[in-house]
């Protein structure tokens, strides 16, 4: 119901006066670029050094490390319902999240490893403030697919790790810099909120927060 209210609000905003542009008649746009992410995701398994079979179980010679901030290519396809309102399908290549133990004077011990790939559908309002710059904002829904899940079988708490796909709210804000009638450059920030169910051989299903913030730069073409 909240989504329908938001769509109604955005539709009402389209009645606001707009400056005429040659590209107002374009019905579609595609973007391709590169994005990075900052993840607020929970660790899939709650671990301490005492849970890990290693000769060193103190912070003086071993440290738990996690990496969720990966980057990769992105692509978006937009349909302009009106010159101001667009529906965009956006996605990126899969990104890696991992956790390991950094052991002094010994090989690192991998604990968990998995890949995530988001796909977001948003409704956006584009504010035509000038011929050169077009800021925009939108809301919608996202689904993050999870693949390649690996848990360390020798660590009881991570053995049999399973992570389900996540979905939830999506929001985007950005700015298009227009170069002529068709080409533009885009900078954007996206918030992708979602929860996933996580299980291991020892741990029953629990909810894991998988929310991320992404930052992207891309080139676009209207047609």
N, C-alpha and C positions, 0 to 999 in steps of 0.2 A: 504493500500500500504506500509506503514512503517513496518508493521508486516512481509510482504513478503520480504522486504529488509533485515530485521533482521535475518529471517530464512536463507536467502541466505548467509549472512555473517557467521553465525554459521556453516553452512554446509561447507563453504570454510575452516574454521578453522580445521575441522576434518581431513584435509589432512596433518596437522602438525605431525611430528614424535611423536610416543607414546611409552612409556616403556611397554614391554609385562608383563601382569599380568595373573594369573590363572583365576581371576574372569572376565577377558575381555570377555569371552564367555557367561557370564550370560546375559540373555535377559530381565529379569524382576527384580524388587526390590520392597519391601514393607517396609514402615516405620510406626511406631506408637510411640507416645510420648505425650509431654505436652507443651503447649505454653501460653504465656501471650501477651497482646497487649497494645500499647499506642495509643490512639485515638486522632486524630485531628478533629473529626467530629464536625460540627456546632450543636448548640442546635436546636431541631426541631421547637421551638417556642421562639420568642424574648420576654422575660418577665422582669418585674421589680417588686419589692415588692409592689408597688402601685397597681398592677394588681391582687393581691391575697387577698382574703377576710380573714383577720386575725386582731386581736386586735393590733398587733405590725407591723408597716410598716416602721421601720427604721432599719438600720444595727446594732444598739446597742443591739437589742433583737431578731433579726431574720436575717437569711442569706440564700441566694440561693446557693444550692449545686448541682453538677452534678457528675455522675460517669459513665465513659466510658471504664475504664481500667480493664476488666475482664480477666479470664483465663480459660483454659479447655483442653481436650484431642484433639489430631490431628492424622490424618492418611494420608499417601500418597502411591500412586501406580505409578511406573515408568516403561516405556518400553524403553530399550536401542536400538535405531535404529542402532547405531554403538557403539563401546566401549567408545566413548567420548560424544556422543549426546543422550540425554534422553528426552522423553516426559513424564511429570508428571502430574497426577491429584491429587490434594491435597485439603483437607477440614478439618474443625474442628467442634466441637460441638458448639451449639448456646451459645452466650454470652449476658449478660444483660447490657443495658444502661438505666440510669434513671436520673431524676432531682427531687429535693424536696426542701422544705423550712425547715430549721432547726430553730425552734422557741424555745427560752429560756423558760424553765419551762412549756412546753406544748408539746404534741405529734407533731412529724414532719408531714408536709403536703406533700404528694406525688403529683407531678405535671404531670410527664410523665414517662412511663416505656415501654420498648420494647426490643426484642431480635433480634440479628443478627447472621447469620450463613454464612460464606464465602465458596466458592468453586472456586479453581483456576486451570487453565490449563496453564502450562509453558513449553517452550522448553529450555533445559539446556545444557551447555557445561561443561564437567567434565575434569579438568586438571590433568592428571596422572603424578604427580611430583615425587612420591616415592611409595614404597609398602605400607607404613603406612597411608599417608595422601593424600586426594583427594579433593581439593577445587573445587567449582562449582559456576556458575552464570547462571541466566536464565531470560527470559521475557515471558509475555503471557497476558492472559485475566482472569478476575475474575468476579464472580457474587455473590453478598451478598443478601441473602434472609432475609426479615424482617417479624417478626411475633409477636403476643402477644402485639400489640400496645394498650396502655391505656393512655387516657388523663383525667385529673380531670374535671368532668362535672360541678363542682361548680366554676371553674375558666374559665371565658368566653373565654379567648384566647387559652386554650388547649382543650376545649370541641370539641368532634368529630374529634380528631386527627387521621390522616391517613398518613402512610409513605409507599411509594412504594419501591420495590426491587431496588438495585443499581448494576451497573456494570461499569467496566473500566479497566485500565491498571494494570498489576501485574508484580512485579519484585522480584527475590529471589537471595540471595547469601549465601553460607554456606561452611562447611568443613565436610568431612567424615573421621573418624578415623577407619581404617580397622583392624579387628581382625580375622586373617585367611582369607580364600578364600571367605567366604559367609557373615559373620557377620560384622556389622559396627555400630558405633555411629555417630550421625549427630547433628551438631549445625547449626542453620540457622536464617536469618533475612529476613522477607518478607515485601514488601510495596504493599498495596492493595488500589488502587485509585478508587473512585467511587462517583457518584452523585445520589441523590434520589429526587423525587418530594414529597413534604409535603403539606398537606391541613388540615385545621380545619374548623369548622362551620363559623368562622369569617374571616379566612385568605384564599385567593385564592391560587392556586398552586404556590409554589416557590421551587427553587433548594436548596438542603442541601448537603454540602460536607460531605462525610462519609469515608474519607481516614483514614487508620490505618497502623501502623507498628507493626508487630508481631515478637516475639522472641521465638524460639522453641528448645527443645532438644528431640531427639528420638533415638530409636534403630531400626536397619534395617537388612533385610535379602535379599541377592541376590540369584536368582535361574534361 
